[in-house]
Amino acid sequence: MAIAQACAFLIFKDLADISQWVVQSTREFTMMVWYNRHLIGVIAFLALLGSMVLWWKDKAICSKYLLGFLVFLFGFNFYSGMINPKWMFRSQQHEAMFVPVNEAPQYLQQSLHLAHFGPDSYASVDDINMVVLETDNGAYAYSDYYMLQPHVVKGDTINGEEVIMTYCGLTNLGIAYSPVINERPLDLTVMTQLKNNLVLFDKNSGEAIQQLWGSKERDLTQSTMKEWPTIRMPFRAYKALYPQGKVYINEIADYNENPVFALWDRLVRHGMMLWGVGLNWVDNDKPAFPTIDFKDDRLPMKELVYTVSINGDHVAYSKDFLMGRNHPVNVEIGGEQVVIGYDSENDSVVAFFNDTDSGVNKVDIFGNIPGGRQLPRVNTLKSRLFWFIFVEFFPETDVNRA
């Protein structure tokens, strides 16, 4: 029984992220448990079965109540680490619900009081922040609240390539990827979180993939999923700029449709996820999961930053820095000329590759500049994510480069 409990606790401790509030493991140890989880599970069940046989032969070993408690504890730990993450965050990579932009307010209204994790709730549906993805078939908008539970959501195609949206509520980060590495398609769902950022896994290969890296944990070539441009804006800007756009909806089932999922999803999304994610929005210097020892105070720990990463060069910008300038920033990042600015009309930070031979003093949200040219979007712009998490993964990040 001791062996069974130890194995089940190992699975719980390293694969059910709630345990990281109390006990933290190194990335290497967590990955060791992940890649050996089936072996550990087999050992656990064989040990449990052996203990039950011993008890059946000599019931004086312990009371049936103690045995029942130990079996329950085993089941709780095993289920929490091995099964529950996939059930809590059922991937919507292949199927998701979208509605036309003019129909979206009736759905967004229902989640308005829960749509923001920060200290201030949104005043109206128009204020709800959306991650916007431009595709071959028009624009798609994703709210934080609706992305929170699946973490992986269907997109569309860009230049004929499949694109999906990945989302981490702890980091407050949506990244659009093509779910392909080394020409092999990925079927992604949630594994756990490490350092307050989502870890996915590919159901085809079992490989772990950190969202911020986009690469397989054991990929020696460090090939990554292709990242696609996204931009954040309030819903009022989205419906004005993309009147034919679509909006992602992820309502919880009614009790008469599926009482099990209806109850469980309400508990998960409203009772666990919003509360847990909300800890990163509390005005203090404590991360939701105490797995980051913040050492970089160039920006306030929980500043929401906008980052650009090109050829291993990472730069983070604060919104105040960009708002305080009279024209966009013209800057070199990773050997590329980039234009970064704040669009006050649409409350959005934009980033474009500058393929002209001169600086750019004016650019709109679509990349249009004087003279009739349109600049291509920077595909690695990440918007409104927590500074302390990004700099943990990329400690060499520059700040407010101009």
C-alpha positions in Angstrom: 0.0 0.0 0.0 2.9 2.4 0.7 4.3 1.7 -2.8 0.9 2.3 -4.3 0.3 5.6 -2.4 3.8 6.8 -3.2 3.3 6.2 -7.0 -0.1 7.8 -7.0 1.1 10.8 -5.1 4.0 11.2 -7.5 1.5 11.4 -10.4 -0.6 13.8 -8.5 2.3 16.0 -7.4 3.8 16.5 -10.8 0.9 16.2 -13.2 -2.0 17.8 -11.3 -0.8 21.4 -11.1 -2.8 22.3 -8.0 -0.1 20.5 -6.0 2.4 23.0 -7.0 1.0 25.5 -4.5 2.5 23.3 -1.8 5.2 21.1 -3.4 7.3 22.1 -6.4 9.5 19.9 -8.6 12.1 20.8 -11.1 11.1 20.8 -14.7 13.4 17.7 -15.3 11.7 15.7 -12.5 8.2 16.6 -13.8 9.1 15.6 -17.3 10.6 12.3 -15.9 7.2 11.6 -14.3 5.3 12.5 -17.4 7.3 10.3 -19.8 7.2 7.4 -17.3 3.6 7.9 -16.1 2.2 4.7 -17.6 5.0 2.6 -16.0 4.4 4.4 -12.7 0.7 3.8 -13.0 1.1 0.1 -13.7 3.4 -0.3 -10.6 0.9 1.7 -8.6 -2.1 -0.6 -9.5 -0.1 -3.8 -9.1 1.0 -2.6 -5.6 -2.6 -1.7 -4.7 -3.9 -5.0 -5.9 -1.2 -6.8 -3.9 -2.1 -4.9 -0.8 -5.8 -5.8 -1.3 -4.9 -9.5 -1.6 -2.8 -9.3 1.6 -5.7 -7.7 3.5 -8.2 -10.2 2.2 -6.0 -13.0 3.5 -5.5 -11.4 6.9 -8.2 -8.7 7.6 -6.6 -8.0 11.0 -3.9 -6.0 9.2 -6.1 -2.9 9.3 -9.8 -2.0 9.6 -11.9 -1.9 6.5 -12.5 1.8 7.1 -8.8 2.6 7.0 -8.5 0.4 3.9 -11.4 2.2 2.3 -9.8 5.6 3.0 -6.5 4.5 1.6 -8.1 3.2 -1.6 -10.0 6.5 -1.9 -6.8 8.5 -1.4 -5.1 6.4 -4.1 -8.0 6.9 -6.5 -8.1 10.7 -5.9 -4.4 11.2 -6.5 -4.3 8.9 -9.5 -7.3 10.5 -11.1 -6.2 14.1 -10.4 -2.9 13.7 -12.1 -3.5 11.1 -14.8 -7.1 11.7 -16.0 -8.6 15.0 -14.7 -6.5 17.5 -16.7 -7.7 16.1 -20.0 -11.3 16.0 -18.7 -11.2 19.5 -17.2 -9.7 21.1 -20.4 -11.3 19.1 -23.2 -9.5 20.4 -26.3 -11.5 22.1 -29.0 -8.8 22.0 -31.6 -11.0 20.2 -34.1 -14.4 21.6 -33.3 -15.5 24.9 -31.7 -18.5 27.2 -31.9 -18.4 30.6 -33.5 -21.1 33.1 -34.0 -21.3 36.2 -36.3 -20.1 39.4 -34.6 -23.6 40.9 -34.5 -24.9 37.9 -32.5 -22.0 37.8 -30.1 -23.2 40.4 -27.5 -26.0 38.1 -26.3 -23.5 35.4 -25.4 -20.8 37.8 -24.1 -23.3 39.5 -21.9 -23.9 36.2 -20.0 -20.3 36.0 -19.0 -19.7 39.8 -18.5 -19.3 39.6 -14.7 -16.8 36.8 -15.1 -15.0 37.8 -18.2 -12.2 39.7 -16.5 -9.8 38.2 -14.0 -8.5 41.6 -12.8 -9.6 43.7 -9.9 -12.0 45.7 -12.1 -14.9 44.1 -14.0 -15.7 45.3 -17.5 -18.3 48.1 -17.7 -20.0 46.6 -20.8 -19.6 44.0 -23.4 -17.9 46.5 -25.6 -15.0 46.6 -23.2 -14.3 42.8 -23.2 -10.8 42.2 -24.4 -10.4 39.9 -27.4 -7.5 38.1 -29.1 -8.0 38.6 -32.8 -6.8 36.3 -35.5 -6.9 37.2 -39.2 -7.3 34.1 -41.5 -8.0 33.2 -45.1 -11.7 33.3 -44.3 -12.0 36.4 -42.2 -11.3 37.4 -38.7 -11.9 35.4 -35.5 -12.1 36.9 -32.0 -11.5 35.0 -28.7 -12.3 36.3 -25.3 -10.2 35.3 -22.3 -13.1 33.9 -20.4 -14.2 31.5 -23.1 -10.7 30.3 -23.9 -9.9 29.7 -20.2 -11.2 26.2 -20.0 -10.3 24.4 -23.2 -6.9 26.2 -23.6 -6.8 24.9 -27.2 -9.3 26.2 -29.7 -9.9 25.7 -33.4 -8.9 28.5 -35.7 -9.0 28.4 -39.5 -6.4 28.5 -42.2 -3.8 31.0 -43.2 -2.2 30.6 -46.6 -3.8 27.2 -46.6 -2.2 26.1 -43.3 -4.2 25.0 -40.3 -4.1 27.5 -37.4 -5.3 27.0 -33.8 -5.4 29.3 -30.8 -3.6 28.3 -27.6 -4.3 30.1 -24.4 -2.9 30.3 -20.9 -5.0 32.1 -18.3 -2.1 32.2 -15.8 0.1 34.1 -18.3 -2.9 35.9 -19.8 -1.6 34.9 -23.2 -3.1 33.7 -26.5 -0.8 32.4 -29.2 -1.9 31.2 -32.6 0.1 28.3 -33.9 0.0 25.8 -36.8 -0.2 22.5 -35.0 2.7 20.9 -36.9 6.3 20.2 -36.0 8.8 18.7 -38.5 5.9 18.1 -40.9 4.1 15.9 -38.4 0.6 17.1 -37.3 -0.1 17.6 -33.6 -3.3 16.8 -31.7 -2.9 19.1 -28.7 -4.5 19.1 -25.2 -3.5 20.2 -21.7 -0.8 18.5 -19.7 -0.1 20.8 -16.7 1.5 24.2 -16.1 5.1 25.0 -15.3 6.4 28.4 -14.1 2.8 29.8 -14.5 2.7 28.9 -18.2 0.7 26.3 -20.0 2.2 22.9 -20.9 0.4 21.1 -23.7 1.0 17.6 -25.0 0.6 16.0 -28.3 -1.8 13.0 -28.2 -0.1 11.6 -31.3 3.3 11.3 -29.8 2.9 12.0 -26.1 5.4 14.8 -26.3 5.2 17.8 -23.9 5.1 21.3 -25.4 5.5 24.5 -23.4 3.2 27.2 -24.8 5.7 30.0 -24.7 8.3 27.9 -26.5 6.1 26.1 -29.0 8.6 23.2 -29.2 8.6 19.6 -28.0 10.4 19.1 -24.7 12.7 16.4 -26.1 13.2 17.8 -29.6 16.9 18.1 -30.0 16.5 20.1 -33.2 14.3 22.6 -31.3 11.9 22.8 -34.2 8.8 24.9 -33.2 5.3 25.3 -34.3 4.8 28.2 -36.7 3.5 31.2 -35.0 0.9 33.5 -36.6 0.0 37.2 -36.0 -2.6 38.1 -33.4 -3.7 41.4 -31.9 -5.6 42.3 -28.8 -8.4 44.9 -28.8 -11.7 45.6 -27.0 -14.9 44.1 -28.6 -16.1 47.5 -29.6 -13.0 47.9 -31.9 -13.4 44.4 -33.2 -17.0 44.8 -34.3 -16.2 48.1 -36.0 -13.1 46.8 -37.8 -14.4 43.4 -38.7 -18.2 43.6 -39.1 -18.2 40.3 -40.9 -16.0 38.6 -38.3 -16.7 35.6 -36.1 -16.6 35.3 -32.3 -15.7 32.2 -30.3 -18.3 31.0 -27.9 -17.8 28.3 -25.2 -20.9 28.2 -23.1 -21.3 25.6 -20.3 -23.9 22.9 -21.1 -27.3 23.1 -19.4 -28.2 20.6 -16.8 -30.8 19.0 -19.0 -28.2 18.5 -21.8 -25.4 16.9 -19.8 -25.8 17.1 -16.1 -22.3 15.7 -15.4 -20.5 18.2 -17.6 -22.8 21.0 -16.6 -22.0 20.6 -12.9 -18.3 19.8 -13.4 -17.6 22.7 -15.9 -19.2 25.2 -13.6 -17.1 24.0 -10.7 -13.9 24.0 -12.8 -14.4 27.3 -14.6 -16.1 29.4 -11.9 -14.9 27.7 -8.8 -11.3 26.7 -9.7 -10.0 28.4 -12.8 -11.3 32.0 -12.2 -10.1 31.9 -8.6 -6.7 30.3 -9.4 -6.0 32.5 -12.4 -7.2 35.5 -10.4 -4.4 35.2 -8.0 -2.0 36.6 -10.7 -4.2 39.7 -10.8 -4.0 40.4 -7.1 -2.0 43.5 -6.4 1.0 42.0 -4.7 4.3 40.4 -5.6 3.2 36.8 -5.4 2.6 34.6 -8.4 -0.5 32.4 -8.5 1.9 29.4 -8.3 5.0 30.0 -6.2 7.3 28.5 -8.8 8.9 31.7 -9.9 11.5 33.6 -7.9 11.2 37.1 -9.5 14.5 38.9 -9.8 14.0 41.4 -12.6 12.5 44.7 -11.5 13.1 46.7 -14.7 9.3 46.7 -14.9 6.8 46.0 -12.1 6.4 42.3 -11.5 2.8 42.1 -12.8 3.0 44.7 -15.5 1.1 43.6 -18.6 3.6 43.8 -21.4 3.7 43.5 -25.2 6.6 41.4 -26.5 8.3 40.8 -29.8 10.7 37.9 -30.4 12.8 37.6 -33.6 15.8 35.4 -34.2 16.4 34.9 -30.4 16.1 38.6 -29.7 13.3 39.4 -27.2 12.0 42.9 -26.4 9.2 43.8 -24.0 7.2 47.0 -24.2 5.0 48.6 -21.6 1.8 50.2 -22.8 2.6 53.5 -21.0 5.9 53.7 -22.9 4.2 53.3 -26.2 1.3 55.6 -25.3 3.7 58.4 -24.3 5.2 58.7 -27.7 4.0 60.9 -30.6 4.8 58.4 -33.2 5.6 54.6 -33.5 8.9 53.1 -32.4 11.2 52.3 -35.3 13.6 49.6 -34.0 15.8 46.7 -34.9 14.9 43.4 -33.3 16.8 40.2 -34.3 18.2 41.9 -37.4 14.8 43.0 -38.6 13.4 46.5 -38.9 10.2 46.7 -36.9 7.6 49.4 -36.3 5.7 49.2 -33.0 3.0 51.6 -31.9 -0.1 52.2 -29.9 -3.4 52.7 -31.7 -5.4 54.9 -29.3 -8.6 54.7 -31.4 -8.8 51.0 -31.0 -6.8 50.6 -27.7 -4.4 48.2 -29.4 -0.6 47.8 -29.6 0.5 46.9 -33.2 3.8 45.6 -34.6 4.8 45.4 -38.2 7.9 44.5 -40.2 9.3 47.6 -41.9 10.1 46.6 -45.5 10.6 50.2 -46.6 13.9 52.0 -46.8 13.0 54.6 -44.2 11.4 55.2 -40.8 7.7 55.1 -40.4 6.0 57.9 -38.5 2.4 56.9 -39.0 0.8 53.5 -39.3 -2.8 52.3 -38.7 -4.0 49.1 -37.1 -3.9 47.2 -40.4 -0.3 48.3 -41.2 -1.2 50.9 -43.8 1.3 53.8 -44.0 1.4 57.0 -46.1 2.0 56.3 -49.7 -0.4 53.5 -50.0 1.8 50.6 -48.7 0.8 48.0 -46.2 3.4 46.6 -43.8 3.2 42.9 -42.8 2.3 42.1 -39.2 5.0 40.8 -36.9 3.9 37.2 -36.2 5.5 37.0 -32.7 3.7 40.0 -31.1 2.4 38.8 -27.8 -0.1 41.1 -26.1 -0.9 41.8 -22.4 1.0 39.0 -20.8 2.5 39.2 -17.3 6.1 40.5 -17.3 7.3 38.2 -14.5 6.3 35.1 -16.5 7.8 36.2 -19.9 11.1 37.2 -18.4 11.3 34.0 -16.4 11.4 32.1 -19.7 13.4 34.7 -21.6 15.7 36.4 -19.0 17.8 38.2 -21.7 14.7 40.2 -22.7 15.3 43.9 -23.4 12.8 46.5 -22.2 11.3 49.4 -24.1 14.0 49.4 -26.8 13.8 52.5 -29.1 
